[in-house]
């Protein structure tokens, strides 16, 4: 766009947003006035009943309890907004970070963050307890009042207790909802103020430890500024980016639409042909293809608001600046092993730790050349041999057979484990397109159900499963005051497992549970298939080839 057209577009968007804000404010005031009028009407209807002074006082007491409860709710709502906007009360930052750094060194940030989180949990729990106390008191007062009204109704027939209580509850409900709407409106206003305050805070030089999961910077001095670090902390590995179409030309978008259309149609047509025997030339498939292409065009070319475009371009520019500084400083950005946040370390430190790991385990053998073709041929030879001897069926062969044009050599990379001393590295071999991937997936589907069937009672899947087991353990009376719980960690488990012995254990497990064949595949053939998966575990790392 021409600069003047761009300015005009932004001004129009600015006016539109202010118009929306003005309309929202006017609607709020209008509804607030309507609520007050309707509430007074309900109160006048209540007043038409000839209530005693003590009953008026009881109603006032009930509304006062509700009002106090909603004041606690308002405080909680604002407090939650403070947490959301990274703007905690000053009481949470009353201890300077320098004090903790002098006491605990590199662990200062972690200790302060944990301390703040505990204080936050205590504060939130305190709010919840107060809200529940007021709710219990409110319900108690309502029940007492209703009981007395019913008693009065028995003695004085002119008071229609049921109608009166329905009207009273309607009044109290409307009163409550009106106050909640006011709180929500105030919450929105406070949110805007806190966001602006947080932005100014990012530009300041004051060191504050946030309670949110933060990126771990494991370098002496980082060239990233606070805005860049905050973006990495906020975004994290699971961050969903805004619509990126404004960053690309129409030609690029059109190409992307065609690729998406092709991929989706390939999946759908294969399914329709396989499951419903619909020919590829059928009218319904052609119409589906046209509708899909139209829908994709609409999704990719739909006009975006100025705010979305601004946010997308701002984040893109910020991301590029982060990439530039990481590359210039020779830093490595990785997702951590357990916590799912980002970690920044130096490439020199990564290489030292990776080399130390290779030396310690001795699990990797360097190769002279790219082993991909050799491994591919071995897999093809084994599968064809098993099929020719009728050890596996045709459909099983198809499941395991690699495709020559899609196989790729696995690659090794390391992710940091900052929860352990010294931040060691965990090796990850990405082998999604290796020649043995089909065999590996096939064996998993073949053997896993057997393992789950016979070993489930002695296997703990995750933390939730552990809690359920402990509950059952306690219910059965096994948990005693002298019960000990022991945990252990196996260092470098995967790389240190003896390969032949692991396969022997697998076969022993199958034999022990009465399996000589699994889905008509003899267990010695299963061993051969598993052996090639383990033995031919080759990969590339830093332009060198290795075998594990």
ROPA-343296 format. One record per residue (C-alpha): residue in one letter; x, y, z. Coordinates in pm, whole numbers. Layout:
! residues N
+------+--------+--------+--------+
| code |     c1 |     c2 |     c3 |
+------+--------+--------+--------+
|    A |      X |      Y |      Z |
...
+------+--------+--------+--------+
//
This chain:
! residues 548
+------+--------+--------+--------+
| code |     c1 |     c2 |     c3 |
+------+--------+--------+--------+
|    X |      0 |      0 |      0 |
|    X |     96 |    362 |    -54 |
|    X |    214 |    531 |    270 |
|    X |    -86 |    767 |    268 |
|    X |   -325 |    477 |    213 |
|    X |   -160 |    290 |    498 |
|    X |   -198 |    590 |    729 |
|    X |   -560 |    626 |    624 |
|    X |   -622 |    256 |    693 |
|    X |   -468 |    280 |   1039 |
|    X |   -666 |    593 |   1123 |
|    X |   -989 |    421 |   1021 |
|    X |   -900 |    124 |   1240 |
|    X |   -817 |    360 |   1527 |
|    X |  -1155 |    533 |   1493 |
|    X |  -1332 |    198 |   1467 |
|    X |  -1174 |     70 |   1788 |
|    X |  -1262 |    386 |   1978 |
|    X |  -1616 |    363 |   1844 |
|    X |  -1640 |      5 |   1973 |
|    X |  -1508 |    115 |   2312 |
|    X |  -1757 |    403 |   2327 |
|    X |  -2047 |    176 |   2232 |
|    X |  -1938 |    -79 |   2492 |
|    X |  -1926 |    189 |   2762 |
|    X |  -2264 |    332 |   2661 |
|    X |  -2423 |    -14 |   2660 |
|    X |  -2280 |    -87 |   3001 |
|    X |  -2421 |    236 |   3145 |
|    X |  -2757 |    169 |   2979 |
|    X |  -2780 |   -185 |   3117 |
|    X |  -2663 |    -65 |   3456 |
|    X |  -2945 |    190 |   3467 |
|    X |  -3199 |    -72 |   3358 |
|    X |  -3073 |   -307 |   3628 |
|    X |  -3115 |    -43 |   3896 |
|    X |  -3468 |     44 |   3779 |
|    X |  -3572 |   -322 |   3768 |
|    X |  -3412 |   -386 |   4105 |
|    X |  -3606 |    -97 |   4261 |
|    X |  -3925 |   -233 |   4110 |
|    X |  -3860 |   -570 |   4272 |
|    X |  -3781 |   -402 |   4602 |
|    X |  -4108 |   -206 |   4588 |
|    X |  -4295 |   -532 |   4533 |
|    X |  -4122 |   -676 |   4837 |
|    X |  -4213 |   -365 |   5035 |
|    X |  -4580 |   -417 |   4953 |
|    X |  -4577 |   -709 |   5194 |
|    X |  -4635 |   -596 |   5550 |
|    X |  -4309 |   -711 |   5702 |
|    X |  -4201 |   -657 |   6057 |
|    X |  -3897 |   -447 |   6137 |
|    X |  -3701 |   -756 |   6228 |
|    X |  -3773 |   -903 |   5884 |
|    X |  -3650 |   -587 |   5713 |
|    X |  -3334 |   -610 |   5919 |
|    X |  -3292 |   -975 |   5820 |
|    X |  -3317 |   -888 |   5448 |
|    X |  -3064 |   -607 |   5496 |
|    X |  -2837 |   -854 |   5672 |
|    X |  -2863 |  -1100 |   5382 |
|    X |  -2785 |   -835 |   5119 |
|    X |  -2494 |   -708 |   5330 |
|    X |  -2347 |  -1059 |   5346 |
|    X |  -2378 |  -1094 |   4970 |
|    X |  -2221 |   -752 |   4916 |
|    X |  -1925 |   -840 |   5138 |
|    X |  -1884 |  -1170 |   4958 |
|    X |  -1880 |   -997 |   4620 |
|    X |  -1624 |   -748 |   4749 |
|    X |  -1399 |  -1046 |   4820 |
|    X |  -1481 |  -1177 |   4473 |
|    X |  -1386 |   -840 |   4324 |
|    X |  -1053 |   -843 |   4508 |
|    X |   -990 |  -1196 |   4384 |
|    X |  -1076 |  -1097 |   4027 |
|    X |   -837 |   -801 |   4033 |
|    X |   -571 |  -1020 |   4192 |
|    X |   -611 |  -1277 |   3914 |
|    X |   -576 |   -999 |   3657 |
|    X |   -255 |   -892 |   3827 |
|    X |   -124 |  -1245 |   3792 |
|    X |   -234 |  -1260 |   3430 |
|    X |    -72 |   -926 |   3346 |
|    X |    255 |   -996 |   3533 |
|    X |    185 |   -710 |   3774 |
|    X |    177 |   -847 |   4126 |
|    X |    127 |   -623 |   4431 |
|    X |    442 |   -463 |   4572 |
|    X |    432 |   -693 |   4874 |
|    X |    542 |   -977 |   4647 |
|    X |    854 |   -788 |   4542 |
|    X |    953 |   -643 |   4878 |
|    X |   1273 |   -853 |   4893 |
|    X |   1530 |   -738 |   4634 |
|    X |   1669 |  -1007 |   4408 |
|    X |   2022 |   -896 |   4497 |
|    X |   1963 |  -1015 |   4853 |
|    X |   1879 |  -1365 |   4731 |
|    X |   2166 |  -1364 |   4483 |
|    X |   2408 |  -1292 |   4764 |
|    X |   2261 |  -1573 |   4972 |
|    X |   2192 |  -1842 |   4712 |
|    X |   2393 |  -1750 |   4402 |
|    X |   2263 |  -1908 |   4081 |
|    X |   1965 |  -2063 |   4261 |
|    X |   1830 |  -1721 |   4361 |
|    X |   1576 |  -1688 |   4079 |
|    X |   1439 |  -2037 |   4132 |
|    X |   1407 |  -1990 |   4509 |
|    X |   1239 |  -1650 |   4475 |
|    X |   1000 |  -1784 |   4212 |
|    X |    904 |  -2076 |   4434 |
|    X |    857 |  -1843 |   4732 |
|    X |    630 |  -1614 |   4532 |
|    X |    428 |  -1907 |   4402 |
|    X |    371 |  -2029 |   4755 |
|    X |    261 |  -1682 |   4861 |
|    X |     29 |  -1669 |   4560 |
|    X |   -122 |  -2006 |   4645 |
|    X |   -175 |  -1898 |   5005 |
|    X |   -339 |  -1575 |   4892 |
|    X |   -568 |  -1750 |   4645 |
|    X |   -659 |  -2012 |   4902 |
|    X |   -738 |  -1737 |   5151 |
|    X |   -974 |  -1572 |   4902 |
|    X |  -1147 |  -1903 |   4832 |
|    X |  -1194 |  -1975 |   5201 |
|    X |  -1345 |  -1631 |   5263 |
|    X |  -1580 |  -1670 |   4967 |
|    X |  -1693 |  -2009 |   5092 |
|    X |  -1744 |  -1877 |   5446 |
|    X |  -1964 |  -1595 |   5319 |
|    X |  -2154 |  -1837 |   5094 |
|    X |  -2223 |  -2068 |   5388 |
|    X |  -2332 |  -1772 |   5601 |
|    X |  -2553 |  -1643 |   5320 |
|    X |  -2728 |  -1978 |   5273 |
|    X |  -2772 |  -2015 |   5649 |
|    X |  -2934 |  -1672 |   5681 |
|    X |  -3162 |  -1742 |   5383 |
|    X |  -3274 |  -2073 |   5532 |
|    X |  -3337 |  -1918 |   5875 |
|    X |  -3532 |  -1632 |   5721 |
|    X |  -3740 |  -1866 |   5505 |
|    X |  -3815 |  -2086 |   5804 |
|    X |  -3938 |  -1787 |   6005 |
|    X |  -4148 |  -1660 |   5713 |
|    X |  -4310 |  -2001 |   5677 |
|    X |  -4384 |  -2004 |   6049 |
|    X |  -4538 |  -1658 |   6021 |
|    X |  -4746 |  -1778 |   5727 |
|    X |  -4902 |  -2047 |   5943 |
|    X |  -5007 |  -1791 |   6203 |
|    X |  -5108 |  -1510 |   5962 |
|    X |  -5274 |  -1629 |   5644 |
|    X |  -5244 |  -1290 |   5471 |
|    X |  -4871 |  -1346 |   5409 |
|    X |  -4819 |  -1570 |   5108 |
|    X |  -4486 |  -1720 |   5205 |
|    X |  -4408 |  -1911 |   4885 |
|    X |  -4471 |  -1615 |   4656 |
|    X |  -4282 |  -1384 |   4886 |
|    X |  -3975 |  -1610 |   4904 |
|    X |  -3972 |  -1653 |   4525 |
|    X |  -3983 |  -1276 |   4486 |
|    X |  -3710 |  -1229 |   4746 |
|    X |  -3480 |  -1482 |   4580 |
|    X |  -3543 |  -1315 |   4245 |
|    X |  -3448 |   -980 |   4397 |
|    X |  -3132 |  -1121 |   4557 |
|    X |  -3035 |  -1298 |   4235 |
|    X |  -3077 |   -979 |   4034 |
|    X |  -2887 |   -782 |   4297 |
|    X |  -2602 |  -1034 |   4281 |
|    X |  -2586 |  -1038 |   3901 |
|    X |  -2583 |   -658 |   3887 |
|    X |  -2284 |   -640 |   4118 |
|    X |  -2105 |   -915 |   3925 |
|    X |  -2153 |   -724 |   3598 |
|    X |  -2004 |   -416 |   3762 |
|    X |  -1709 |   -623 |   3878 |
|    X |  -1654 |   -763 |   3527 |
|    X |  -1660 |   -414 |   3378 |
|    X |  -1410 |   -293 |   3634 |
|    X |  -1199 |   -602 |   3564 |
|    X |  -1180 |   -510 |   3194 |
|    X |  -1073 |   -154 |   3278 |
|    X |   -810 |   -274 |   3524 |
|    X |   -679 |   -522 |   3267 |
|    X |   -604 |   -240 |   3021 |
|    X |   -426 |    -40 |   3290 |
|    X |   -218 |   -337 |   3402 |
|    X |   -115 |   -425 |   3046 |
|    X |     14 |    -71 |   2995 |
|    X |    191 |    -82 |   3329 |
|    X |    353 |   -415 |   3241 |
|    X |    477 |   -275 |   2911 |
|    X |    641 |     17 |   3094 |
|    X |    786 |   -229 |   3342 |
|    X |    953 |   -422 |   3058 |
|    X |   1126 |   -104 |   2947 |
|    X |   1262 |    -39 |   3295 |
|    X |   1586 |   -182 |   3429 |
|    X |   1443 |   -305 |   3758 |
|    X |   1505 |   -676 |   3815 |
|    X |   1187 |   -862 |   3910 |
|    X |   1145 |  -1238 |   3930 |
|    X |    812 |  -1339 |   3779 |
|    X |    594 |  -1622 |   3906 |
|    X |    524 |  -1734 |   3553 |
|    X |    744 |  -2003 |   3396 |
|    X |   1039 |  -1809 |   3265 |
|    X |   1301 |  -1884 |   3008 |
|    X |   1618 |  -2020 |   3167 |
|    X |   1922 |  -1819 |   3063 |
|    X |   2229 |  -2032 |   3130 |
|    X |   2490 |  -1788 |   3001 |
|    X |   2694 |  -1527 |   3191 |
|    X |   2566 |  -1234 |   2986 |
|    X |   2284 |  -1245 |   2734 |
|    X |   2243 |   -992 |   2453 |
|    X |   1863 |  -1023 |   2452 |
|    X |   1668 |   -739 |   2612 |
|    X |   1382 |   -781 |   2859 |
|    X |   1111 |   -752 |   2593 |
|    X |   1270 |  -1034 |   2393 |
|    X |   1316 |  -1253 |   2700 |
|    X |    961 |  -1184 |   2813 |
|    X |    832 |  -1284 |   2469 |
|    X |   1020 |  -1615 |   2486 |
|    X |    893 |  -1675 |   2841 |
|    X |    535 |  -1591 |   2749 |
|    X |    536 |  -1775 |   2419 |
|    X |    706 |  -2098 |   2509 |
|    X |    717 |  -2404 |   2282 |
|    X |    336 |  -2433 |   2270 |
|    X |    264 |  -2072 |   2175 |
|    X |      0 |  -2031 |   1905 |
|    X |    102 |  -1757 |   1666 |
|    X |   -142 |  -1509 |   1521 |
|    X |   -254 |  -1534 |   1159 |
|    X |     60 |  -1511 |    944 |
|    X |   -106 |  -1444 |    608 |
|    X |    -34 |  -1070 |    624 |
|    X |    338 |  -1147 |    609 |
|    X |    318 |  -1320 |    272 |
|    X |    234 |  -1219 |    -81 |
|    X |    -79 |  -1334 |   -260 |
|    X |    133 |  -1568 |   -473 |
|    X |    274 |  -1734 |   -160 |
|    X |    -74 |  -1769 |     -9 |
|    X |   -205 |  -1923 |   -330 |
|    X |     77 |  -2176 |   -329 |
|    X |      5 |  -2263 |     34 |
|    X |   -365 |  -2308 |    -45 |
|    X |   -282 |  -2549 |   -325 |
|    X |    -49 |  -2751 |   -102 |
|    X |   -308 |  -2771 |    176 |
|    X |   -577 |  -2866 |    -73 |
|    X |   -363 |  -3140 |   -221 |
|    X |   -268 |  -3289 |    117 |
|    X |   -624 |  -3290 |    250 |
|    X |   -771 |  -3436 |    -68 |
|    X |   -508 |  -3711 |    -76 |
|    X |   -609 |  -3824 |    272 |
|    X |   -983 |  -3802 |    203 |
|    X |   -977 |  -3973 |   -137 |
|    X |   -765 |  -4262 |     -9 |
|    X |  -1013 |  -4315 |    272 |
|    X |  -1318 |  -4297 |     43 |
|    X |  -1163 |  -4538 |   -205 |
|    X |  -1048 |  -4782 |     63 |
|    X |  -1351 |  -4779 |    294 |
|    X |  -1641 |  -4691 |     64 |
|    X |  -1508 |  -4796 |   -279 |
|    X |  -1591 |  -4457 |   -430 |
|    X |  -1402 |  -4408 |   -758 |
|    X |  -1164 |  -4116 |   -790 |
|    X |  -1367 |  -3976 |  -1081 |
|    X |  -1692 |  -3964 |   -882 |
|    X |  -1890 |  -3639 |   -888 |
|    X |  -1900 |  -3618 |   -509 |
|    X |  -1519 |  -3612 |   -489 |
|    X |  -1498 |  -3341 |   -754 |
|    X |  -1757 |  -3129 |   -571 |
|    X |  -1579 |  -3183 |   -240 |
|    X |  -1253 |  -3071 |   -397 |
|    X |  -1412 |  -2752 |   -528 |
|    X |  -1580 |  -2669 |   -196 |
|    X |  -1257 |  -2736 |     -6 |
|    X |  -1053 |  -2513 |   -235 |
|    X |  -1308 |  -2232 |   -202 |
|    X |  -1310 |  -2264 |    176 |
|    X |   -930 |  -2260 |    195 |
|    X |   -915 |  -1951 |    -23 |
|    X |  -1161 |  -1777 |    205 |
|    X |   -963 |  -1871 |    514 |
|    X |   -627 |  -1763 |    375 |
|    X |   -736 |  -1444 |    201 |
|    X |   -991 |  -1312 |    451 |
|    X |   -915 |   -948 |    544 |
|    X |   -756 |   -908 |    885 |
|    X |   -809 |   -625 |   1129 |
|    X |   -534 |   -371 |   1176 |
|    X |   -473 |   -502 |   1529 |
|    X |   -410 |   -854 |   1401 |
|    X |   -182 |   -728 |   1125 |
|    X |      5 |   -505 |   1370 |
|    X |     47 |   -785 |   1623 |
|    X |    165 |  -1031 |   1358 |
|    X |    423 |   -795 |   1212 |
|    X |    540 |   -685 |   1554 |
|    X |    591 |  -1044 |   1669 |
|    X |    759 |  -1135 |   1340 |
|    X |   1002 |   -845 |   1374 |
|    X |   1067 |   -938 |   1737 |
|    X |   1125 |  -1302 |   1646 |
|    X |   1371 |  -1207 |   1372 |
|    X |   1563 |   -985 |   1612 |
|    X |   1580 |  -1274 |   1862 |
|    X |   1706 |  -1511 |   1593 |
|    X |   1970 |  -1258 |   1486 |
|    X |   2100 |  -1207 |   1840 |
|    X |   2101 |  -1579 |   1917 |
|    X |   2300 |  -1648 |   1602 |
|    X |   2537 |  -1357 |   1662 |
|    X |   2601 |  -1463 |   2022 |
|    X |   2642 |  -1830 |   1924 |
|    X |   2359 |  -1929 |   2158 |
|    X |   2136 |  -2236 |   2140 |
|    X |   1764 |  -2214 |   2219 |
|    X |   1605 |  -2543 |   2326 |
|    X |   1294 |  -2667 |   2501 |
|    X |   1377 |  -2813 |   2841 |
|    X |   1338 |  -3180 |   2924 |
|    X |   1066 |  -3165 |   3192 |
|    X |    920 |  -2820 |   3242 |
|    X |    840 |  -2743 |   2879 |
|    X |    995 |  -2396 |   2878 |
|    X |   1283 |  -2253 |   2678 |
|    X |   1649 |  -2269 |   2778 |
|    X |   1933 |  -2063 |   2635 |
|    X |   2288 |  -2196 |   2648 |
|    X |   2607 |  -2144 |   2453 |
|    X |   2694 |  -2373 |   2165 |
|    X |   3037 |  -2425 |   2321 |
|    X |   2881 |  -2550 |   2643 |
|    X |   2643 |  -2777 |   2451 |
|    X |   2928 |  -2929 |   2253 |
|    X |   3138 |  -2987 |   2564 |
|    X |   2851 |  -3162 |   2739 |
|    X |   2762 |  -3362 |   2428 |
|    X |   3122 |  -3477 |   2390 |
|    X |   3140 |  -3565 |   2759 |
|    X |   2822 |  -3767 |   2721 |
|    X |   2960 |  -3958 |   2422 |
|    X |   3283 |  -4030 |   2605 |
|    X |   3105 |  -4139 |   2922 |
|    X |   2857 |  -4376 |   2759 |
|    X |   3070 |  -4497 |   2470 |
|    X |   2740 |  -4571 |   2299 |
|    X |   2808 |  -4401 |   1966 |
|    X |   3042 |  -4533 |   1697 |
|    X |   3148 |  -4288 |   1427 |
|    X |   3101 |  -4411 |   1069 |
|    X |   3299 |  -4324 |    758 |
|    X |   3006 |  -4256 |    526 |
|    X |   2630 |  -4207 |    510 |
|    X |   2476 |  -4542 |    613 |
|    X |   2121 |  -4468 |    497 |
|    X |   2133 |  -4664 |    171 |
|    X |   2296 |  -4964 |    336 |
|    X |   2035 |  -4973 |    613 |
|    X |   1755 |  -4934 |    360 |
|    X |   1883 |  -5233 |    161 |
|    X |   1912 |  -5447 |    476 |
|    X |   1552 |  -5371 |    574 |
|    X |   1422 |  -5448 |    224 |
|    X |   1621 |  -5771 |    212 |
|    X |   1494 |  -5889 |    552 |
|    X |   1128 |  -5807 |    483 |
|    X |   1128 |  -5969 |    140 |
|    X |   1297 |  -6277 |    283 |
|    X |   1037 |  -6309 |    560 |
|    X |    756 |  -6264 |    309 |
|    X |    898 |  -6521 |     67 |
|    X |    916 |  -6774 |    352 |
|    X |    559 |  -6679 |    452 |
|    X |    652 |  -6569 |    803 |
|    X |    461 |  -6246 |    747 |
|    X |    151 |  -6168 |    542 |
|    X |    125 |  -5932 |    249 |
|    X |    -54 |  -5659 |    445 |
|    X |    207 |  -5685 |    721 |
|    X |    480 |  -5644 |    463 |
|    X |    310 |  -5329 |    333 |
|    X |    291 |  -5187 |    686 |
|    X |    664 |  -5234 |    745 |
|    X |    806 |  -5170 |    398 |
|    X |    989 |  -4833 |    375 |
|    X |    940 |  -4599 |     79 |
|    X |   1259 |  -4520 |   -108 |
|    X |   1160 |  -4162 |   -186 |
|    X |   1061 |  -4071 |    172 |
|    X |   1328 |  -4231 |    392 |
|    X |   1562 |  -3995 |    572 |
|    X |   1855 |  -4044 |    802 |
|    X |   1781 |  -3985 |   1169 |
|    X |   1952 |  -3698 |   1344 |
|    X |   2070 |  -3652 |   1700 |
|    X |   2014 |  -3345 |   1913 |
|    X |   2029 |  -3269 |   2283 |
|    X |   1783 |  -3099 |   2516 |
|    X |   1885 |  -2952 |   2853 |
|    X |   1776 |  -3084 |   3191 |
|    X |   1792 |  -2774 |   3414 |
|    X |   1613 |  -2954 |   3698 |
|    X |   1937 |  -3145 |   3756 |
|    X |   2265 |  -3008 |   3887 |
|    X |   2492 |  -2876 |   3616 |
|    X |   2214 |  -2886 |   3354 |
|    X |   2313 |  -3210 |   3180 |
|    X |   2187 |  -3289 |   2831 |
|    X |   1943 |  -3555 |   2723 |
|    X |   2004 |  -3710 |   2379 |
|    X |   1711 |  -3734 |   2139 |
|    X |   1732 |  -3930 |   1815 |
|    X |   1467 |  -3811 |   1571 |
|    X |   1400 |  -4108 |   1344 |
|    X |   1050 |  -4048 |   1207 |
|    X |   1148 |  -4139 |    849 |
|    X |   1411 |  -4406 |    899 |
|    X |   1385 |  -4733 |    701 |
|    X |   1304 |  -4922 |   1026 |
|    X |   1025 |  -4685 |   1136 |
|    X |    753 |  -4903 |    983 |
|    X |    889 |  -5212 |   1158 |
|    X |    912 |  -5026 |   1488 |
|    X |    551 |  -4907 |   1469 |
|    X |    431 |  -5253 |   1367 |
|    X |    610 |  -5422 |   1659 |
|    X |    472 |  -5163 |   1900 |
|    X |    113 |  -5240 |   1797 |
|    X |    194 |  -5611 |   1808 |
|    X |    357 |  -5634 |   2151 |
|    X |    225 |  -5340 |   2354 |
|    X |   -123 |  -5493 |   2412 |
|    X |     46 |  -5807 |   2546 |
|    X |    267 |  -5605 |   2777 |
|    X |    -28 |  -5398 |   2903 |
|    X |   -227 |  -5714 |   2965 |
|    X |     34 |  -5894 |   3172 |
|    X |    240 |  -5612 |   3326 |
|    X |    -19 |  -5340 |   3387 |
|    X |    -57 |  -5426 |   3756 |
|    X |    313 |  -5360 |   3818 |
|    X |    350 |  -5063 |   3584 |
|    X |    297 |  -4698 |   3681 |
|    X |    218 |  -4487 |   3376 |
|    X |    231 |  -4133 |   3512 |
|    X |    177 |  -3918 |   3819 |
|    X |   -202 |  -3953 |   3812 |
|    X |   -171 |  -4330 |   3795 |
|    X |     69 |  -4319 |   4090 |
|    X |   -184 |  -4124 |   4298 |
|    X |   -457 |  -4377 |   4218 |
|    X |   -227 |  -4663 |   4314 |
|    X |   -139 |  -4494 |   4643 |
|    X |   -507 |  -4438 |   4719 |
|    X |   -579 |  -4807 |   4657 |
|    X |   -271 |  -4898 |   4860 |
|    X |   -403 |  -4691 |   5150 |
|    X |   -759 |  -4823 |   5118 |
|    X |   -631 |  -5180 |   5137 |
|    X |   -455 |  -5098 |   5463 |
|    X |    -99 |  -5142 |   5337 |
|    X |     15 |  -4788 |   5418 |
|    X |    169 |  -4796 |   5765 |
|    X |    353 |  -4533 |   5974 |
|    X |    676 |  -4724 |   5907 |
|    X |    620 |  -4756 |   5531 |
|    X |    917 |  -4635 |   5326 |
|    X |    895 |  -4499 |   4972 |
|    X |   1207 |  -4532 |   4762 |
|    X |   1282 |  -4368 |   4429 |
|    X |   1574 |  -4423 |   4198 |
|    X |   1700 |  -4289 |   3869 |
|    X |   1882 |  -4489 |   3602 |
|    X |   2147 |  -4276 |   3439 |
|    X |   2155 |  -4291 |   3057 |
|    X |   1902 |  -4575 |   3052 |
|    X |   1844 |  -4608 |   2678 |
|    X |   2206 |  -4591 |   2567 |
|    X |   2327 |  -4825 |   2843 |
|    X |   2084 |  -5113 |   2782 |
|    X |   2259 |  -5424 |   2640 |
|    X |   2093 |  -5484 |   2303 |
|    X |   2113 |  -5864 |   2285 |
|    X |   2011 |  -5903 |   2648 |
|    X |   1713 |  -5672 |   2594 |
|    X |   1591 |  -5893 |   2309 |
|    X |   1643 |  -6205 |   2520 |
|    X |   1427 |  -6050 |   2793 |
|    X |   1156 |  -5971 |   2536 |
|    X |   1146 |  -6331 |   2411 |
|    X |   1154 |  -6463 |   2767 |
|    X |    857 |  -6240 |   2854 |
|    X |    654 |  -6375 |   2560 |
|    X |    742 |  -6738 |   2635 |
|    X |    665 |  -6695 |   3004 |
|    X |    312 |  -6586 |   2919 |
|    X |    256 |  -6867 |   2670 |
|    X |    325 |  -6695 |   2339 |
|    X |    510 |  -6888 |   2070 |
|    X |    345 |  -6676 |   1803 |
|    X |    186 |  -6333 |   1806 |
|    X |    -74 |  -6286 |   1533 |
|    X |     78 |  -6590 |   1360 |
|    X |    428 |  -6440 |   1361 |
|    X |    679 |  -6670 |   1539 |
|    X |    862 |  -6508 |   1827 |
|    X |   1202 |  -6575 |   1667 |
|    X |   1087 |  -6367 |   1368 |
|    X |    975 |  -6095 |   1610 |
|    X |   1326 |  -6106 |   1753 |
|    X |   1478 |  -6062 |   1406 |
|    X |   1256 |  -5763 |   1336 |
|    X |   1337 |  -5605 |   1671 |
|    X |   1707 |  -5675 |   1620 |
|    X |   1730 |  -5477 |   1297 |
|    X |   1550 |  -5185 |   1462 |
|    X |   1803 |  -5178 |   1745 |
|    X |   2117 |  -5268 |   1551 |
|    X |   2065 |  -5029 |   1262 |
|    X |   2009 |  -4724 |   1480 |
|    X |   2222 |  -4482 |   1279 |
|    X |   2203 |  -4104 |   1270 |
|    X |   2383 |  -3783 |   1182 |
|    X |   2514 |  -3526 |   1428 |
|    X |   2715 |  -3216 |   1340 |
|    X |   2772 |  -3347 |    984 |
|    X |   2913 |  -3676 |   1115 |
|    X |   2754 |  -4021 |   1099 |
|    X |   2715 |  -4250 |   1399 |
|    X |   2578 |  -4589 |   1497 |
|    X |   2438 |  -4650 |   1843 |
+------+--------+--------+--------+
//
